[in-house]
Amino acid sequence: MIQIPLVAPFDGWLCALEEVPDPVFAGRLLGDGLAIDPLGDTLHAPAAGEVVAVHEAGHAVTLRLAPGVDVLMHVGLDTVRLGGQGFAPLVSVGAQVAAGDPLLRVDLALVGGRVKSLVTPIIVTESAGLVFEPRAAAGPVRVGDALGVLVGAAQAGEATAAFSPTAQRVLRVPLAHGLHARPCARLAQVLRGFAAQVRVARGDEQASLASPSAMLRLAVRHGDTITLLASGGQAEEALDALADLIASGMGEGAPLPEETPEVIAEQPSVLPLEPGDVLSGVTAAPGLAVGQAWRLARAEPEILVQAGGIASEQARLDAALAALRQQMDGEASQGTPAQQAILAAHLGFLEDPELIAATHARIASGLSAGISWRQELQAQAAALRAQSDPRFAERADDLLDLELRLQWQLAGQEPPAQEAPENAILIAEDLLPSQVAALDASRVVGIAMARGGPTSHVAIIAASRGIPALVALGERLLTLAAGEALVLDAGGERLEIAPGTPRLEQARAEKAGRAARRAAALASAHQEARMADGERIEVFANLGSLGDASKAVAQGAEGCGLLRTEFLFLNRATAPSEAEQAEDYAAIAKALEGRPLIVRLLDIGGDKPAPYLPIAPEENPALGLRGIRVALARRDILLAQLRAILRAVPSGDLRIMAPMIARVDELQAVRTALQAEAEAMGTAMPPLGVMVETPAAAVMADALAAQCDFLSIGTNDLTQYTLAMDRGNPAVAGGIDGLDPAVLRLIGQTCAGAARHGKWVGVCGGLASDLLAVPILIGLGVSELSAAPAMVPEVKALVRVLTLEACKALAAEVCAVSSAKEVRALVGGLLMRVQHETAIEGAGQ
């Protein structure tokens, strides 16, 4: 009988494996074991043994305790994507260690701010027949405390010499982080469904696919060429299934590098930025910034591990929650409308009875208030990130923000103040909403993030504070040194690294020119938007709440081209009543003082979940149940919203718009429902329009126009669907551009289809706020532009100096080129000529 005791490798909180917020570990796909939420920064050996694997990302170490007995320690979840940042291995393969010897160090503040959880599974990946018997209950542990014992009679391992393959497949690995623990476990699980044995060969080395620890030692990286070797009765079937799964990317796919292994091996995983380099990103907040790189340090308070008693810990939690609510109420009273809306959503989490009850339950099990709050919020955030849509990570960040803010309240401290230098451009992998809200906008002139998305709360706050921001710039951004000179052009979606004195001076002059043009546009914001040759173009504003309406009117908006009704439906436990909706629609119509109001029907699903509208997990939510599909599936929600809009009609000029229409029969279903409700209420039927957000709708625009009153193009979704690039995925988001000729041709096709039936076309997506896009859209046949309220004055000012003939000529020219870059160059030349001519005319008056 063999007995191998295991001791705690970390100071922290011990928990059962099933509590790990990751199905691979929690489901024991890699093996049995326990987990620790660490509070110490050093991982120690849980037993004496030989180091057989240290992952190249530094986050995982495997020890061999006896022949055929391997234990994996995997620090944190999703830490492989950090590429080694925050980890310092202290041992190498082949080293002999004793129980308690240090194995690696981790920067908890750095890593904890970038991953969904620091919880560390300790897994017996190879047992040789031994059984793990835990000997410790959940609760605080220190390095060296007993965890359990591996007991039993050892069995012989797999005999490599007996393996005789009868089938093979050669393929390259598209997974961005290679075959690390999670994909290895999934592949082993798939293999168990076949009567086959499979080994993986990389170069001269091989490993059994059934052995996760052996696979980890094989260290298969992104772009590596591997050979799958199989034997057994279902060898071919097993290889087909495994090869297909690997080729799919398993949710971590990235473009494969060119096959030059000898060159790749010599290059670092992330090339450092050099003077003159340019990074492409995605606009999160418009504007131009010239300044120096600056990093914001993430500080965390000390979290008490030992609970002071259930009653006292629950009281500490409740007091901290009350204090944080009071603090956030104060912030909301002084914040912008966008900040107020986000803080209201955060306050909703703090008042969520289920969230508070779940945290109280963790305290009742013996955890401290801080540990309980951290575990519950990280579990909730992990659930959002597990939805397979990158945009859910943006909402998960809100939960992580609340987690940290409450920890400071529990500690009775304020986060240390960090003063930015003059003209600072903040460089970060990602940011929390509260961090952006706390920035000194007089010193921080721009934000550049490696990750993040254009629809996140960080992006909304940055835009509301007038701070230009780029997201999805990629990991190379993090190689920038503090103090490096930068030009951040959010409109051009580019970050220029140390571009040289002439470019810096040019950018400063351009910024000053933009400021002057902005001031002039504001002065004439309430004048009609009529082109130089007399053609009338309506310039509306996109609204997300009642507060936006008065701001839009002040900016000169001639109406609302898109009211996002989601503000009424999200961040609440039940759907709004018909009366509540009617009251809000009427109030917004009143605030617009009789100007047209186009109400978009509920556009939910995808990145906008609602708890009372449960949608089953989808592999690709962007192509699943969202937009009008949700409304038609839940007709009670649809009909209540239609009645509410009809009740509000007497308060103003209201029109209705259906989102995400892809087929004519969807439009017909909405029209039939609207007509029935209007007849039942004895009221006039308002105009019904269609949002063109899919290539299908653009191609079928003539058929749709025959049965609706207007068309409005949502260029954000139309662009991502046309280019097959998810705008929330940093791996591809940098290549997304609404001025791509393919998108422009679809817009032109939409306008042509609508014109056959005499219907007007508007644009309510991001291109309507892009001054480079305005002349093209008008030239393609768009007669209404609905922009962000802050951009309305500049859009109107630009319209007034354009002629329809010049716009049509430009549209024909740009649709004939092959790239968005060429389009931008052509339009930039036109705008420079127009601005020059306007300046000359102004000087002569």
N, C-alpha and C positions, 0 to 999 in steps of 0.2 A: 504493500500500500504506500502510495506517494502522498505527501502533504507539503504544499507550497503556500506559506502565508503571504498575503498581500497587505501592504500598509498604504496609508494616504500619501499621495505624491504632492498634494497642495494643501495649504491652509484654505478653508472655505466652508461651503455648506454641501453636505453629502445628500444626494437624492437618488431615487430609483431610476433605472435606465428609461422606463416608460415615461418619465417626466421630461425627458430631453425633447425640445421642440423640433425634432427632425425624425421623420418616419423610418429612415434607414437605421439610426441608432436605437430609437424607441422600440422598433419592431424586431430588434436583435438580429437584423440581417447580417451583421458583421460578427456577431457572437454575443455571449452573455457578459455581464459586468455591472458596473455602477457608474455614477457621474458625480462630479464636484463642480459647483459654481465657485471659481477661485477668488480669493482675496489677496493671496500672496503672489509675488511676481516670478517665483522660481518653481519649475516642475522638477520633482525628485523621483528617483527610481522607486517603484513600489515593491521591488524584490531584487535580489541579486541575479545577475544574468549578463548576457552579451548583447550589445547594441547591434541589431541586424538591419535596421533601417532608420534613416533620418531624412524626412521628406525635404526636397529641395526648397520648399517654401518655409521650412523651419518650424512649422506648426505641429508636427506629429513625429513621435518617436516610437519605434517598436523594439521591445526587448524579448530575447529568447531566454526563458527561465530554465528550460530543460529540453531535451530532444523532442521536437514536435509541439512544444508549448510556447506560444507567442502571446504577448500582451501589447496592445496598441494604446497609446495615450494621445488623444486628438484634442488639442487646445482650441476651444471655441468652435462655432459652426460657421461654415462658409469662409473660414480663414484662409483657405488655399488661394483665394483670388487676390489676397494682399501681396502675393509674390515675395514673401519674406519680410515685409515691412513690419516692424514691431517685435520681431522674434530674433533671438540670438542663441543658436544651439551651442551647448557646452561640451558635447561629446561627438564622436564620429563613429562610423560603422566599424565594428570589430573590437570596440572598447569593452573591457570587462568592468562592470560597476557593482557596487554593493547597495543594499537597500538604503535609501536615504540620500544617495549621491545625487548632486544636481545634474539635470539633463539639458535644460534650456531655460532661458529667461524670456519673459514677455512684458512688453510695455502695455499694462492694462488700460491706461487712459487712451493711448493711441488706438489699440486694437478694439477696445470696447466701443469706441465711437464709430467704428466702421463696419461692424458685423452685427448680425442679429442677436447673438448671444455668446458669452464667454464660457458657458457651461462646457466642462471637459469630460467626455466619456472615457472610461478606462475599460477596455474591451479585451476579453480573451478570444482572440481571433483564431488561434489554433490550440486545441486542448489535449490532443493525443488521448482522448478518452477520459480525461480528468473532468470533474464537475466543480463548478464554482459555488461555494456555500458562503453567502454573505453573513458576516458576524457583527455588523454595525447598523444601527437604525439611522434614519434620516435626521440630520441636524448638523451642528457645527463640528468640524474636525480640524486637527492640526497635522502637519507633516509627521509621519511615523505612527499615527493612530491606526489600530487594527481595522481593516476593511472586511476581510474574509479569508477563506482558505480554498485552494485548489486541491481536491482529494480524489483518490481512485487509483486504479491500476492502469499504467501507461500502455497504449497500444501502438503497434508499428504504424508509421506513416505510409504515404503513397509510395509505391516503388516506381521510380522514374524509368528504370530499365524495362519494365513490363509494358510501357506505353508504346503502341505501334500505330501511328496515325493512318487513317484511310481517306481523309479528305482535308482540304485546307483552303483558306481564303487569305488573300493579301489585300490590305487596305491601309489608308492613312487615317490618323485619329484627329477628328475635327473639334474635339472638346477643348475649350479655351484653356483649361487647367489640367489637361491630360486625364489619365485614368487614376484619379485619386480615390479616397475611401468610398464616397457615395456611389459613383458609377460602378466601381468594382463590386460593391454589394448588390447592386441591381443586376449586373451581368451574372453574378453567381446565382442569384435567385431565378433568373430566366433559365440558366443551365440546368437547374434542378428539375425542370419540367420535361427533360429529355433523357432518353437512355443513351447517354454519350459522356465521354470524358474529353475535355478540351484544355489544351495548353496554349499559352500565348508566347510567341517568340519575337524578341526585338534584338536584332543583331545576332550575337552568339549566345545570348541568354534566353532562358525559358522560365515560365512559371505556370503553375496550375491555375486555371481560371476559378476553380472551386475554392482556392485558398486566397482570401483577401490580403493576408499579410505577405504572401509570396508575390502577389500582384503589386503591392505597394513597393516592395523591394525592387521589382523590375523597373519602376519609375518611368512609365510610359508618358511622354509629354505631348503637348499640342504639336501636330504636324508629323509626329513619328510614324514611320511605316512599320506595321506589325504583321505577323502571320498567325492566323488562327489555325491550330492543328487539332483534329478531332478523330476519335475512334469510337466504336460502338454502333449499335443497331440504328440509331437516329443521328448519326454524325452529320449527314448533309442537312437535315432539318434544323439541327441545333446551330450549325454555322450560318444558315440563312437567317435565322432569327437574331443571332448575336451580331452578325455583320450589319443587318438592317438597323438594329438598335444603336450601335456605335455610329454608323453613318448619319443617323438622325441628329446627332449632337447631344441627345439626352438632355435637352433644355439648356446646354452650355455651349452650343456651337459657335464657332468663330471662323472667319475665312482662313483657308489653309495657306501657309506661306509657300513660296516657290521651293521646289525640291532641290535644295542645295545644302544638304546636311552639314558639309564641312564648313560652310560659311556661317550657317545658323549657329553651329556649336561655338563659334568664336565670338558671336555677338551677344551683348547683354540682353536680358529679356525685355528691358525698356531702355531705349536709346535716350541719353540725356539731351535736353534742348540746347541749342547753340544760337548765338547771335544771328539774326536774319531768318530764323525758322518761323513758320506760321502754323498755328493749330486751328483746325476747323471745329466749330461747335454748333450749338443750337441756341437761338435767341430765347432768353427767358425774360428779359426786360430790355427795351430798346435804348439806344443812345451810344455815345462815343466817349471813351475815357482815355486819358493819357496820364500815366503815373508809374509807380514802382511796386514790385511784388511784395506782399506782406502776408504772413501767416497768422492765424488766430489759434492760440493754444487752447486745447480743451481741458478744463480743470474739473475734477470731481471731488466731492466731499468724502470724508471717511464714513463708511457704512457700518453700523453696529451689527455684528454677527450674532451675538448672544442676546436672546430675547429677555426683556426684563419682567416677564409675566404676561399672560394673555391680555388681561384687562388693561394693563399699563401700555402695552404695545398698540392695542387697538385705539386707545385714547390718544397716543402719540400720532397715529396715522390720521385720525379724525381731525385733530388740531392742525396738523400740517396741511391737510386738504382745505380746511376752512381758511387758513392763512394764505394759501396759494390762490384760492378763489378770490379773496379780497385783493390780493396783489394784481391779479389779472383783470378784475373789474376796473381797477385804477388805470391800468394800461389801456383798456378799451375806451375809457372816457377821453383819453388824449390821443388815441390812434387814428389812422386814416380809416375810411369805410372798409377797405380791404382787410386791414389789420383787425378791425372790429369783428368782421365776419369770421375770420380765422380763430380769433380768441373765443368767440361764441361757440364755435365747434369744439375747441379745446375744453371750455367750461362744461360742455355737454358730456365729455368723457369723465370729467371730475365729478359729475353728478349722476353718472350711470350707476343705478343700484346694483346691477349684476356685477359690474367691475369691482365696486366697493365690497360687495358680499364675497366675491371670490378671493379678494385680498384678505378680508377678515378670516376667511376659512383657512388660508395659509398660515396666518398668525396663530389661529387656534391649534394648528398642528405642531406648534413650537418654534416657528420662524420669527425673526424680528420684523418690525414694520418695514424697514428698508429692504431687507432681502425679499419679503413677501411682495412688496410693490414692484421691485425689479423683476422677479420671476413672472408675475402676472402680466406686466406690460410687455416684457420681452416675448412671452408666449403669444399675446395678442398680435404683436408686430410680426412675429414669425408666421402666424396664420395668414396675415395679409400677404406677406411675401411669397407664401406657398401657392398663391393663386396662379402662378406661371406668367402673369402679365407684369412686365417691369414697372408699369405705372402704379401698381399697388404699393411698391416700395416707397413711393412718395408719401402715401398716407401712413405707412408704417413709421416713417420718420417723425410724424406728429406724435405718435405714442411714445417713441424714444425721447422726444423732447420733454414731454410731460413727466416721464420717468425720472429724468435728471433734475428737472425743476423741483419736483417734490423731495428728492434726496437732499437738496440744499435746505429746504424748509425743515426737514427732519433733523438736519445737523444744526439748525439755528444759525446759519451763516448765509452770506451773500457771495455769489461767484466773484472771484478777484477781477477787478477792472483791468482792461487791457487797452491802452491808448494806441491808436493807429498813427503812423506817421502821416505827414501831409501828402495828399494825392496818392493814397494807398489803393492798390487793386488787390483785393483779398483773394488769395489762392487757397483752395481747399478741395479735398476729395468730395465731401458733401457737407452740408450745413443743416442746422436745425432752425426752424422758424424763429424761435426766440433769439437765436444768435444774430440773425439778420435784423430783427426788430430793434435790437440793442445797439446796432452800429451807429457811429457818429457820421452822419451823411455829409457833414462839412469836411471830413477828412478822408472817408472811404468813398472813392469816386467810381469804383467798379468792382464786380465780383466775377471770378472765373472758377468753375467747378469741374472736376474730372468726371463726376457722375451727375446725378440729378436729372430732372425732367422739366420741360417747359410749362407743365400744368401744375407743378408742385406749389405748396404754400410758400416755400422759399421764393419761388419765382414771382408769385403774386405780391408778396411783401416788398421785394426789391423794386418791382415796377411801381407800386404805390408810393414808394419813397423816392422815386426818380433816380435809382442807382442802376446803371446799365449792367446787364448780367448775361453771361454765356454759361451754358451747361453742356454736359456730355463731351468735354474736351479730351477725355482719355487720360490714361495713366501717365503719359509723358509730362503732363502738366505738373505733376508732383515732383519732378526733378528740378524745377525752377529754384534758384537761390533767392533768398530775401534781398530786396533792393534792386533787382533786375529791372531795367526800363522796359515798359510795356505800352502797347497801343491796343486797347480793347474796342473793337468795332462790332457792336452787337447787331447792327443792321446788316453788316457784311458778313456776320457769323464767323469772325476771325479774330485770333489773338496773335499779335505780332511781337516777337521776342527780340529785345535790344535792336530795334530797326535802324538805329543810327540817327545822328542829329538832324539831317535834312527831313527825314520822315517824321520825326518827333515834332519839328517846327511846323511841318505841313498839317499834321493832325491837330495841333493846337489851334492853328489858323482855321481849320475846318470846323473845329468845335465852336470857336468864336463866331464863325459865320452861321452855324446852325442856331446858335443862341439868338443872333440878330434876326434871322428869318423867323424863328419861333415867336419873338416879341412882335414882329410885324404881323404875323398871322393871327396872333391873339387880338391885336388891335382891330382887325377886320373880321373877326370870327362870326359875327352876326349878319354879315352881308350874304346875299344869295350866292350859291355855288353855280355860276353860269360860265361856260367856257368863253374864251376870247372871241370866238365866232358866233356866240349867242346860244349854243347848244346847252340845254339844261341837264345837269347831273345832280341827283339828290345825294346828300351826304348825311347819313344817319349814324347812330352810335349803337354799339352792343352794350346791353345792360345785364347785370346779374342780381340786382336788388332795387328796392325803392330808393335807397340812398344814391345809387348811380344816376337816377333819372335827373335830379336837380343839377348834378355835376355836369351831365351831358348837355343840358339846356344852357348852362353857363358857358360851355365851350363852343356853343353855336350849332349844336346838332339839330338837324331839321326833322328828326323823328328817331324812333328806335327800330333798327332793322333786325334785331335779334334780342328777345328777352329770354334769357336762360332760366326757365322755371324751376330748375333743379334746386335753387336756393330755398324753395318752399318744401322740398321733399327729402333732402338729405339731412344727416345728423339729427335724426329724431326716431322715435320708436314706432310711430304710426304715421300713415299718410295724412296730409292736411285735409280738412273738410272742404266741401264745396263752397261753403260760406266764407271760410278763411281765404281760399284762393280768389274768389270773386272780389273780396274786399281789397286784397293786395293788387290785383290787376287794375281795379278801378282807381286805386290810389296812385299807381304808376302812370296811368293814363291822365289823371288829373295833374300830376307833376309835370307831364310833358305839355300841358297847356293846349291841348287839342291837336298836337302833332301826331302823325301816324305812329301806332304801336303794333309791331309784329310779334306775336307771342308764339314761341316755339313750344310745341307739345313736349311733354316730359321725355328727355333724352337720358336714359339711365341704363345701367349695365356697363360692361367693360370696366373702365377705371372709376365708375361712379356707383358703388354698391349701396343698397338700402336694406336694412335688416328685415323690413316687413314685405319686401319683394324678393324672397329667396330665389337665387339662381344657382343651379348646380355647378360645381367646378367645371371649367371648360379649358381644354388644352390651348385654345386661342380665343380669348374673350373678344378680341377685336372683330372676329368673324363669327361670333356667336349671337346670343340673345341680348340685343341692345337696341336702343332707339325705338323706332316704331314697332319693332317685333315684340318688345316687352309690352307696349301699350295694347297691341292687338291680342296678346296672350292674356292680359289682365284688363278686360274690357270695363270692369268696374272703375278702375283708375282712369281709363281713357274717357269714359262717359261723364264722370264727375268733373274732369278738367274741362271738357267741352261745354258742359252746362255752366261752369263758373265763368268761362270766357264770354258766353252768350249773355249772362247776367250783367257783365261789366260793360257790354257794348254801348249802352247809353252814356257812359262816362267819357267816351272818346272814340277816335277812329281806330278800332281794333281789327287786326287781321290774324289769321292762324297759319302756322307753318308746321309741316310734318317732317321730323328728322329721319335720316338714314333710310330714305325710300330707295329701293333697288328695283322694284317691279311695279308695273301699272296696277296690278290687282291690289297691292298694298294701298295705293292712293285711292282706289275705288272704295275700299273698305272704310277708310277714314272719311271720305266724302259722304258715303251712305250713312255712317253713324252721325256725322255732323248735321246732315239734312234732317234726319229723324228727330234729333234733339231740338233743332230749331223749330220744326213744325209743332212738336209737342209743347214747346214754350210759347209759341205764337210770336216768334221774333224773326227778324230778317237774318238770313244766312250771311255771315261775314265772308270776305274773300279768303280762299284757301290756297296756300302755296306749298311748294315742295322744296326741301333742302337737297341740293345735288352734292352728295358726299361720296358717291361711289362711281367708278367708271361706268357701271351699268346704267345709272341714272343719266349720266352725261350722254351716253350713246342713244338712250331712249328718250331724250329730251323732247323731241317732237311729239311722241305719243303721250308723254306726261303733260306737256303744255296744252294738249287738246282737252284735258280733263281738269286743269287747275287754273288759277288766276295769275300766278306768277311763279318764278323760280329764283331761288337764292342759293348761291354756291358756297358751301363750307370748304374752303380751300385746304384747311389743315388735314382733315380726314381724306379728302380727295387726293391730296399729294401722297400721303402714306400708302393708300390703297393702290394708286397708280404705279408708284415706284416699288411697291412691296417692301417697304422699310418702316418699321415701327418707330414713330417719333419719340417714344419713351425708352428706346433701347440704345444706350450709348455706343454699342458696337457698330451701329449703322446710322444713328441719328445725324452724324456729321455730314452724311451724304444727301440728306433730305433738303430739297429746295423747291419751293412752290413756283419758282420761275423756270423750272425745267420745261423744255419745249413740249414734252409729252403732256404735262399738266395744262399748259397754255392751249394746246390744240383741243383738249377736251373742253376747256372753257369756251373756246370758239365754237365748238360743235354744239354746246349747250345753247349758246346765244342764237346760233343759226336755227336750231330746232324750235326754240321759243318764238322766233320771229315769224316762222311759217303760220303761227296761229295768233300773231299780234300780241304776244305776252311779253312783259318786261322781265329782265334778269338783273338780280343784284348779287353782290358778293358780301358775305358777312364773316368770312374767315380771315385769317391773318394777313392775306395779301392786300385786303382793303386798307390796312394800316401801314403798308409798305409803300413809301413814296416812289420807289423804283417801279412798282407794279401798277400804280394808278394809270399812267398813260396807256399801258398795254391793255388793261382791263377795259378801259373806255374804247380803245380801238377795236377790241374784239366784239363789242356790242353791249357791254354792261352799262346800265343807266342809273344804278343806285349802288352806293358804297356805304357799308356799315362798318365803321372803324372803332377802335378803342377810343373812349371819350377824350383822352388827352391828345389824340392825334387828329381829331376833327378839324381844328383850326388850320393845321398845316396841309391836310388833304384838300380843304376848300381853297386855300390860297394857291395850291398847285393847279387845281382844276381851272381857276380863273385865267391862268397864263397859257393854257394849252388850246390847241385847235383840233377839231375832230378829224380834219384831213391828215394832220401830222400824226395823230394817234393811230389812225387806220394804217397809214404807211408803216409806222413802227411795228404794229402788231403783225402785219404780213411779213416784215423782215425778220422778227425774232422767232416766228413759228417755222422759219426755214433753216435756222441754225441747229446745231446738234447738242448744245450743252447750256446749262444755266449760267455758266461763267461767261459765255459769249453773249447771252441775253443781257446780263448785268452790264457788260461793257458797252453794248449798244445803247441801253437806256441811260446809263451814266453820261454818255456823250450828249444825248438829247437834253437831259436836265441841265448840264453845264451850259449848253448854248442858251437854253431858255432863261436860266438865272442871269447869265451875262447880259442878254438882251433886255431883261427886266430891269437890271441895275442901270443900264445906259438910259432907258426910258425914264427911270426915276430920277436920275441925275439931271436930265434935260428939262424936267418939269419945274 
